[in-house]
Amino acid sequence: MSLKETVRQKFEDSKRSGHREEKNLLSVILGDVATAEARSGKEATDADVEKLLRKMVESNAETVAQLKAHGRADDPQVAVLEREAAFLKSLLPQTLDVPAIVQALEPVKTAIVAAKNDGQATGVAMKHLKGLSLNVQGQDVSAAVKQLRATP
């Protein structure tokens, strides 16, 4: 089942079960997907939907950080945004964290360390990880590469 179908199924489930907050959030996601499809003229891929979900998680995190920075940590909106972010993360495919990426990169560590700069090293890392069909996030790979290059 595609990620878009999963979102649609969760939307139907939340509608039936009366989880209004989830239903509203999923409705926004489906609307954004439909808008993206209308603009591009083609069906959204799992990568497109995943990108949209990650963007929403990031947006919620930024808003929560701003609210807390302005002394509004007890604002009820903070709890709502944190619940939304947790729910959105549950929809996303699992990716490797930085320590797991570092471990997966051990076979190419010498090539990463020998690279002229972090960009080239990240390229070596991404090629290796894609060859293993591992699901990773770019910023996590970048952090893993920096960690590997910092320790001989």
Buried (B, 14 or more C-beta within 10 A) or exposed (E): EEBBEBBBEBBEEBBEEEBEEBBEBBBEBBEBBEEBBEEEEEEBEEEBBBEBBBEBBEBBEEBBEEBEEEEEEEBEEBEBBEBBBEBBEEBBEEBBEBEBBBEBBEEBBEBBBEBEEBEBBBBBBBEBBEEEEBEBBEEBBBBBBBBBBEEE
